[in-house]
Amino acid sequence: MKITIYSAPACPWCNAAKEFISSLELPFEEVDVSVDQQAAQKMVEKSGQMGVPVIEIDDKIVIGFNKPLLEEILGLSQAE
């Protein structure tokens, strides 16, 4: 599983996403789109969004820190 988090330093939701993924002890690549314009353009092309965070898990895109969706994609959801 490959996880990439497109983020910016002043983004509290980016920090929340990184802390959540880290708490699961999953490796991820952080891409700071505030200093990498090519990465920012790639993020926009993939997500259609200019805001961060954008989280890419394999071929799935999560816009914002959507914890329930992240849990579902990562297989952490508990069926009721």
DOSEDO-798830 format. One line per field, with one value per residue (C-alpha): residue number from 1; z, y, x; residue in one letter. Coordinates in nm, 3 decimals. Example, Ala and Ser with C-alpha at 12.3 -4.5 7.8 and 13.67 -1.06 7.14 Angstrom:
2
num: c(1, 2)
c3: c(0.780, 0.714)
c2: c(-0.450, -0.106)
c1: c(1.230, 1.367)
residu: c(a, s)
***
This chain:
80
num: c(1, 2, 3, 4, 5, 6, 7, 8, 9, 10, 11, 12, 13, 14, 15, 16, 17, 18, 19, 20, 21, 22, 23, 24, 25, 26, 27, 28, 29, 30, 31, 32, 33, 34, 35, 36, 37, 38, 39, 40, 41, 42, 43, 44, 45, 46, 47, 48, 49, 50, 51, 52, 53, 54, 55, 56, 57, 58, 59, 60, 61, 62, 63, 64, 65, 66, 67, 68, 69, 70, 71, 72, 73, 74, 75, 76, 77, 78, 79, 80)
c3: c(0.000, -0.103, 0.087, -0.018, 0.175, -0.016, 0.251, 0.356, 0.681, 0.810, 0.750, 1.073, 0.882, 0.713, 1.054, 1.176, 0.873, 0.922, 1.294, 1.217, 0.957, 1.186, 1.477, 1.261, 1.207, 0.830, 0.620, 0.402, 0.181, 0.266, -0.022, 0.073, -0.212, -0.078, -0.200, -0.483, -0.768, -0.983, -0.699, -0.648, -1.015, -0.995, -0.688, -0.871, -1.175, -0.958, -0.725, -0.899, -0.573, -0.491, -0.114, 0.115, 0.247, -0.043, 0.054, -0.208, -0.102, -0.394, -0.664, -0.430, -0.354, -0.026, -0.018, 0.325, 0.651, 0.612, 0.890, 0.822, 0.454, 0.541, 0.784, 0.516, 0.252, 0.501, 0.604, 0.959, 0.944, 1.183, 1.029, 1.257)
c2: c(0.000, 0.338, 0.644, 1.001, 1.303, 1.631, 1.899, 2.244, 2.349, 2.580, 2.329, 2.186, 1.920, 1.808, 1.764, 1.569, 1.340, 1.280, 1.210, 0.965, 0.772, 0.776, 0.643, 0.339, 0.292, 0.307, 0.455, 0.751, 1.009, 1.371, 1.617, 1.986, 2.153, 2.499, 2.455, 2.202, 2.350, 2.036, 1.828, 2.086, 2.059, 1.678, 1.693, 1.918, 1.688, 1.382, 1.535, 1.837, 2.023, 2.304, 2.272, 2.039, 1.779, 1.543, 1.186, 0.925, 0.560, 0.341, 0.462, 0.615, 0.988, 1.130, 1.503, 1.658, 1.470, 1.234, 0.986, 0.750, 0.724, 0.672, 0.396, 0.233, 0.243, 0.116, -0.170, -0.041, 0.004, -0.209, -0.360, -0.320)
c1: c(0.000, 0.138, 0.018, 0.095, -0.026, -0.022, -0.001, 0.115, 0.287, 0.012, -0.270, -0.419, -0.616, -0.294, -0.134, -0.438, -0.417, -0.044, -0.094, -0.375, -0.174, 0.131, -0.077, -0.154, 0.220, 0.172, 0.452, 0.359, 0.521, 0.452, 0.455, 0.465, 0.277, 0.363, 0.721, 0.679, 0.475, 0.504, 0.361, 0.085, -0.011, -0.004, -0.232, -0.481, -0.479, -0.547, -0.806, -0.954, -0.883, -0.644, -0.690, -0.500, -0.485, -0.529, -0.447, -0.369, -0.388, -0.283, -0.527, -0.787, -0.806, -0.938, -1.001, -0.957, -0.918, -1.214, -1.138, -1.434, -1.338, -0.970, -1.066, -1.281, -1.006, -0.749, -0.980, -1.030, -1.409, -1.607, -1.917, -2.217)
residu: c(m, k, i, t, i, y, s, a, p, a, c, p, w, c, n, a, a, k, e, f, i, s, s, l, e, l, p, f, e, e, v, d, v, s, v, d, q, q, a, a, q, k, m, v, e, k, s, g, q, m, g, v, p, v, i, e, i, d, d, k, i, v, i, g, f, n, k, p, l, l, e, e, i, l, g, l, s, q, a, e)
***
